[in-house]
């Protein structure tokens, strides 16, 4: 049985380590860092490797640049890392040659997505990355669902290990996938059904309650035959939503959809109204769940023993439409008997400044990776490390 060896289970001393991390931090409008949690979460692995006299070549992406774009340079990340590690020498290398020439305690290779062969898997580029180091360590759970060169390539050429954050993520998520305590409740929000068909299919088989919110719910509400005015809806996915609803009736999961909603004519409206789901006018859009839906969800979450949450249930960026997402957050933190796992960029943005964060069992660094791991049981980045 092949398995991952983690850095605390091996002797990695006085080596050069190629370390893949997820420093894809959220940025402000002026491209400064708005939340540095992802850097902080990598520090245990970085410090562990430095303590054992290793030199590090750190790889990460930032944003979705189309080629080289100074707005997405890792310089802001390198500067932030210097604040956490003031005693260490940190050098930002613009390319592989520069990284080789300037090997110091910590070299950060410039945004890996500036390299054209990162997204388009290349054996040549994988070998070039591997040539920088003696061993490879993946601590970037958030990109393990991608088959990018820096994620799956280097392990083919040099000994490879999992980092401490990756270990923690996999251990925590296994608590909700391997013999989880029941009742199991999953809350899936966000916008698109089309990207979550496989996941919903899987969840229907393993959870007791599947709560669907956000733009995702609009497609299902429409599939039930309700008019939803000008709300966001993937009309091409309505047929698939119908199939999932009838599949849930045959399976064990109870799909919970909004019964009322907070509506307005535009997302910037100060004026809003609460309407029953079957009473939405042609000019109105759904932007949040209503009080009756919240009460229903509150009862379900109060008795849950395992909770998985990914995706806000309303347009939380507008304070008028964030009550539903806030309500779900506080309901989860009030249930101290449940194991709760929360992930996804928008979800983390919605809860990042809240109290009671310590009441959530695990806040995952990877939304897409977390969902795909639950759906498929493994990920390309995990398989690459197994030997």
C-alpha positions as CSV (number, residue, x, y, z in Angstrom):
1,X,0.0,0.0,0.0
2,X,1.6,3.2,-1.1
3,X,1.3,6.1,1.3
4,X,2.6,9.7,1.8
5,X,5.6,10.1,4.1
6,X,5.5,13.4,6.0
7,X,8.5,15.6,6.9
8,X,8.2,14.7,10.6
9,X,8.4,11.0,9.7
10,X,11.7,11.3,7.7
11,X,15.2,12.7,8.3
12,X,15.5,15.7,6.0
13,X,18.7,17.5,7.2
14,X,21.1,19.9,5.5
15,X,19.3,19.5,2.1
16,X,18.0,21.9,-0.4
17,X,14.2,21.5,-0.3
18,X,11.8,22.5,-3.1
19,X,8.8,23.5,-1.1
20,X,5.4,24.0,-2.9
21,X,3.2,26.2,-0.7
22,X,-0.1,28.0,-1.2
23,X,0.8,31.7,-0.8
24,X,-2.2,32.7,-3.0
25,X,-3.3,35.3,-0.5
26,X,-6.2,37.6,-1.0
27,X,-5.2,41.1,-2.2
28,X,-6.7,44.5,-1.8
29,X,-7.6,46.7,-4.7
30,X,-4.1,48.2,-4.6
31,X,-2.5,44.7,-4.7
32,X,-1.4,44.8,-1.0
33,X,-2.2,41.7,1.1
34,X,-5.6,41.9,2.8
35,X,-5.3,38.6,4.7
36,X,-2.0,36.7,5.3
37,X,-3.5,33.6,6.9
38,X,-2.2,31.4,4.1
39,X,1.4,32.5,4.8
40,X,0.9,31.9,8.6
41,X,-0.4,28.4,7.9
42,X,2.8,27.4,6.1
43,X,5.1,28.7,8.8
44,X,5.2,25.4,10.9
45,X,6.6,23.5,7.8
46,X,9.0,26.3,6.9
47,X,10.3,26.6,10.5
48,X,10.6,22.8,10.9
49,X,12.7,22.5,7.7
50,X,14.9,25.5,8.6
51,X,15.5,24.1,12.1
52,X,17.0,21.0,10.5
53,X,19.5,23.2,8.6
54,X,17.8,22.9,5.2
55,X,17.8,25.5,2.5
56,X,14.4,26.2,0.9
57,X,13.3,27.0,-2.6
58,X,9.7,28.1,-2.2
59,X,7.2,27.8,-5.1
60,X,3.7,29.3,-5.1
61,X,1.2,31.0,-7.4
62,X,-0.6,34.2,-6.8
63,X,-3.9,35.1,-8.6
64,X,-4.5,34.2,-12.2
65,X,-2.0,36.2,-14.2
66,X,-2.0,35.8,-18.0
67,X,1.8,35.5,-18.4
68,X,4.2,37.8,-16.4
69,X,2.3,40.6,-14.6
70,X,4.0,42.7,-12.0
71,X,0.6,43.2,-10.1
72,X,0.9,39.5,-9.2
73,X,4.6,39.4,-8.3
74,X,5.4,37.4,-5.1
75,X,7.4,40.5,-3.9
76,X,4.5,41.4,-1.5
77,X,4.6,37.8,-0.1
78,X,8.4,37.8,0.2
79,X,8.2,41.1,2.2
80,X,5.5,39.7,4.4
81,X,7.5,36.5,5.0
82,X,10.4,38.6,6.1
83,X,8.2,40.0,8.9
84,X,7.5,36.5,10.2
85,X,11.2,35.4,9.7
86,X,13.3,38.5,10.4
87,X,16.5,36.5,11.1
88,X,16.4,34.6,7.8
89,X,17.9,35.7,4.5
90,X,15.1,35.7,1.9
91,X,15.7,36.2,-1.8
92,X,13.1,36.5,-4.6
93,X,14.3,34.9,-7.8
94,X,12.8,35.9,-11.1
95,X,13.6,32.6,-12.8
96,X,15.2,29.2,-12.3
97,X,18.8,30.3,-13.2
98,X,18.6,33.2,-10.7
99,X,17.3,30.7,-8.0
100,X,20.3,28.4,-8.7
101,X,22.8,31.3,-8.5
102,X,21.4,32.7,-5.3
103,X,20.7,29.7,-3.2
104,X,20.5,31.1,0.4
105,X,18.4,30.1,3.4
106,X,15.2,30.9,1.6
107,X,14.7,31.5,-2.1
108,X,11.2,32.3,-3.3
109,X,10.8,31.6,-7.0
110,X,8.7,34.3,-8.7
111,X,5.0,33.5,-9.2
112,X,5.0,30.0,-10.7
113,X,2.1,31.0,-13.1
114,X,4.4,33.4,-14.8
115,X,6.0,30.2,-16.3
116,X,4.0,29.1,-19.3
117,X,4.6,25.4,-18.7
118,X,3.1,25.4,-15.2
119,X,-0.6,25.1,-16.2
120,X,0.3,23.0,-19.3
121,X,2.1,20.0,-17.8
122,X,5.7,19.7,-19.0
123,X,8.2,17.0,-18.1
124,X,11.0,19.4,-19.1
125,X,9.8,22.1,-16.7
126,X,9.2,19.5,-14.0
127,X,12.9,18.4,-14.4
128,X,14.1,22.0,-14.3
129,X,12.2,22.5,-11.0
130,X,13.5,19.3,-9.5
131,X,17.0,20.2,-10.5
132,X,16.8,23.1,-7.9
133,X,16.7,20.7,-4.9
134,X,17.5,17.4,-3.3
135,X,13.9,16.7,-2.1
136,X,10.4,18.0,-2.8
137,X,7.9,18.8,-0.1
138,X,4.2,19.6,-0.9
139,X,2.5,21.7,1.7
140,X,-0.1,23.3,-0.6
141,X,-3.3,21.4,0.0
142,X,-5.2,24.2,-1.8
143,X,-3.7,23.2,-5.2
144,X,-3.6,19.4,-4.7
145,X,-6.7,19.0,-6.9
146,X,-4.7,20.5,-9.9
147,X,-2.4,18.6,-12.2
148,X,-0.1,21.6,-12.5
149,X,3.6,20.9,-13.2
150,X,4.8,22.1,-9.8
151,X,2.2,19.9,-8.0
152,X,2.7,16.6,-9.8
153,X,6.0,17.0,-11.7
154,X,9.0,17.1,-9.2
155,X,8.0,13.9,-7.3
156,X,8.7,11.9,-10.5
157,X,12.4,12.9,-10.2
158,X,13.4,13.5,-6.5
159,X,12.3,12.0,-3.2
160,X,9.0,13.7,-2.1
161,X,7.2,14.3,1.2
162,X,4.1,15.9,2.6
163,X,4.4,19.0,4.7
164,X,2.8,19.6,8.2
165,X,-0.2,21.6,6.9
166,X,-1.0,18.9,4.2
167,X,-0.9,16.3,6.9
168,X,-3.3,18.3,9.1
169,X,-5.7,18.9,6.2
170,X,-5.8,15.2,5.3
171,X,-6.2,14.1,8.9
172,X,-9.0,16.5,9.5
173,X,-10.9,15.9,6.3
174,X,-10.7,12.1,6.9
175,X,-12.9,12.8,10.0
176,X,-15.8,13.7,7.8
177,X,-15.2,11.0,5.1
178,X,-14.1,7.9,7.1
179,X,-16.9,6.8,9.4
180,X,-18.2,10.2,10.3
181,X,-20.6,10.7,13.2
182,X,-24.3,11.1,12.2
183,X,-26.3,13.0,11.4
184,X,-24.1,14.5,8.7
185,X,-25.0,17.9,7.3
186,X,-23.4,19.5,4.3
187,X,-24.1,23.1,3.3
188,X,-23.1,23.9,-0.2
189,X,-23.4,27.5,-1.4
190,X,-21.8,29.6,-4.1
191,X,-23.0,30.2,-7.6
192,X,-22.7,27.4,-10.1
193,X,-24.4,24.0,-10.2
194,X,-22.5,22.8,-13.3
195,X,-19.2,22.7,-11.3
196,X,-20.7,20.8,-8.4
197,X,-22.8,18.1,-10.0
198,X,-20.3,15.3,-9.2
199,X,-20.0,16.6,-5.6
200,X,-23.8,16.8,-5.0
201,X,-24.2,13.3,-6.5
202,X,-21.6,12.0,-3.9
203,X,-23.0,14.0,-1.0
204,X,-26.5,12.7,-1.6
205,X,-25.1,9.2,-0.9
206,X,-23.2,10.1,2.3
207,X,-25.0,12.9,4.1
208,X,-28.3,13.0,6.0
209,X,-29.1,16.6,5.1
210,X,-27.8,18.6,2.1
211,X,-28.5,22.3,2.5
212,X,-28.2,24.2,-0.8
213,X,-27.9,28.0,-0.8
214,X,-26.6,30.9,-2.8
215,X,-26.9,31.1,-6.6
216,X,-26.7,27.3,-6.6
217,X,-30.1,27.1,-4.8
218,X,-31.8,29.3,-7.5
219,X,-31.3,26.7,-10.1
220,X,-32.8,24.0,-7.9
221,X,-35.7,26.3,-6.9
222,X,-36.4,26.8,-10.6
223,X,-36.2,23.0,-11.1
224,X,-39.0,22.7,-8.6
225,X,-41.1,24.8,-10.9
226,X,-40.9,28.2,-9.2
227,X,-40.4,31.5,-11.0
228,X,-37.3,33.3,-9.7
229,X,-37.5,36.7,-11.4
230,X,-34.2,38.1,-12.5
231,X,-32.2,35.9,-10.0
232,X,-28.9,34.3,-11.1
233,X,-29.7,30.9,-12.5
234,X,-28.0,28.3,-14.7
235,X,-31.0,27.5,-16.9
236,X,-28.9,24.9,-18.8
237,X,-28.4,23.0,-15.6
238,X,-32.1,22.9,-14.5
239,X,-32.6,19.5,-16.0
240,X,-29.6,18.1,-14.0
241,X,-30.9,19.8,-10.9
242,X,-34.2,17.9,-11.4
243,X,-32.4,14.6,-11.7
244,X,-30.5,15.3,-8.5
245,X,-33.7,16.2,-6.6
246,X,-35.3,12.9,-7.7
247,X,-32.1,11.0,-6.9
248,X,-32.2,12.4,-3.4
249,X,-35.7,11.1,-2.9
250,X,-34.5,7.6,-3.6
251,X,-31.3,8.0,-1.5
252,X,-30.8,8.9,2.1
253,X,-30.2,12.6,1.9
254,X,-32.8,15.2,2.5
255,X,-32.1,18.2,0.2
256,X,-33.0,21.4,2.0
257,X,-33.8,24.4,-0.3
258,X,-34.9,27.9,0.6
259,X,-38.6,28.3,1.4
260,X,-38.3,32.1,1.6
261,X,-35.8,34.7,0.4
262,X,-34.5,38.2,0.8
263,X,-35.2,39.9,-2.5
264,X,-34.4,43.2,-4.2
265,X,-34.3,44.6,-7.7
266,X,-30.5,45.0,-7.9
267,X,-27.6,43.8,-5.7
268,X,-26.8,47.3,-4.6
269,X,-30.4,48.1,-3.4
270,X,-30.8,49.5,0.1
271,X,-34.4,48.5,0.0
272,X,-35.2,44.8,0.2
273,X,-38.1,42.6,1.0
274,X,-38.7,39.0,2.3
275,X,-40.8,36.9,0.0
276,X,-42.0,33.3,0.0
277,X,-40.1,31.3,-2.7
278,X,-43.3,30.9,-4.8
279,X,-44.1,34.6,-4.7
280,X,-41.2,36.3,-6.4
281,X,-42.1,39.0,-8.9
282,X,-40.5,39.1,-12.4
283,X,-38.4,42.2,-11.5
284,X,-37.0,40.8,-8.2
285,X,-33.7,38.9,-7.6
286,X,-33.0,36.5,-4.7
287,X,-29.9,37.7,-2.7
288,X,-30.2,35.8,0.6
289,X,-32.2,33.2,2.5
290,X,-35.2,34.4,4.5
291,X,-36.1,34.0,8.2
292,X,-38.2,30.8,7.7
293,X,-35.3,29.1,5.9
294,X,-32.9,30.2,8.6
295,X,-35.1,28.7,11.3
296,X,-35.3,25.4,9.3
297,X,-31.5,25.3,8.8
298,X,-30.9,26.2,12.5
299,X,-32.9,23.2,13.7
300,X,-30.9,20.9,11.4
301,X,-27.5,22.3,12.4
302,X,-28.3,22.1,16.1
303,X,-28.6,18.3,16.0
304,X,-25.8,17.6,13.6
305,X,-22.7,15.6,14.6
306,X,-20.7,16.2,11.4
307,X,-20.9,19.5,9.4
308,X,-19.2,20.3,6.1
309,X,-19.7,23.9,4.8
310,X,-18.5,25.4,1.6
311,X,-19.9,28.5,0.0
312,X,-21.9,31.5,1.3
313,X,-25.7,31.3,1.0
314,X,-26.2,35.0,0.0
315,X,-24.5,38.0,-1.5
316,X,-22.5,38.5,1.7
317,X,-20.4,41.4,0.3
318,X,-23.5,43.6,0.7
319,X,-24.3,43.9,4.4
320,X,-28.0,43.8,3.5
321,X,-27.6,40.2,2.2
322,X,-25.1,38.7,4.6
323,X,-27.4,37.7,7.5
324,X,-28.0,34.2,6.1
325,X,-24.3,33.4,5.9
326,X,-23.7,34.9,9.3
327,X,-26.6,32.9,10.8
328,X,-25.1,29.6,9.4
329,X,-21.7,30.5,10.8
330,X,-23.0,31.2,14.3
331,X,-25.3,28.1,14.2
332,X,-22.2,26.0,13.5
333,X,-20.1,27.6,16.2
334,X,-22.9,27.1,18.8
335,X,-23.0,23.3,18.2
336,X,-20.1,22.2,20.3
337,X,-20.9,18.5,19.8
338,X,-20.3,18.5,16.1
339,X,-17.1,18.1,14.1
340,X,-17.2,21.0,11.6
341,X,-15.1,21.5,8.5
342,X,-15.3,24.8,6.6
343,X,-13.5,25.7,3.4
344,X,-13.6,27.8,0.2
345,X,-12.3,31.3,-0.5
346,X,-15.6,33.1,-0.3
347,X,-16.6,31.3,2.8
348,X,-13.3,32.2,4.5
349,X,-13.7,35.8,3.4
350,X,-17.2,35.9,4.9
351,X,-16.0,34.6,8.3
352,X,-12.4,35.8,8.5
353,X,-13.1,38.7,10.9
354,X,-15.5,36.8,13.2
355,X,-15.3,35.8,16.8
356,X,-15.7,32.1,17.8
357,X,-13.4,30.9,14.9
358,X,-11.8,28.6,17.4
359,X,-15.2,26.8,17.8
360,X,-14.8,25.5,14.2
361,X,-13.0,22.1,14.2
362,X,-11.1,22.8,11.0
363,X,-10.9,25.7,8.6
364,X,-9.5,24.3,5.4
365,X,-7.0,26.2,3.2
366,X,-8.5,24.7,0.1
367,X,-12.1,25.0,-0.9
368,X,-11.9,23.2,-4.3
369,X,-9.4,20.7,-3.0
370,X,-11.6,19.9,0.0
371,X,-14.7,19.3,-2.0
372,X,-12.9,17.3,-4.6
373,X,-11.2,15.1,-1.9
374,X,-14.7,14.4,-0.4
375,X,-16.1,13.7,-3.9
376,X,-13.2,11.5,-5.3
377,X,-11.4,10.2,-2.2
378,X,-8.0,11.4,-3.5
379,X,-6.3,14.2,-5.5
380,X,-3.6,14.4,-8.2
381,X,-1.2,16.2,-5.8
382,X,-1.7,13.5,-3.1
383,X,-1.2,10.6,-5.5
384,X,2.0,12.2,-6.7
385,X,3.5,12.0,-3.2
386,X,2.6,8.3,-2.6
387,X,5.4,5.8,-3.0
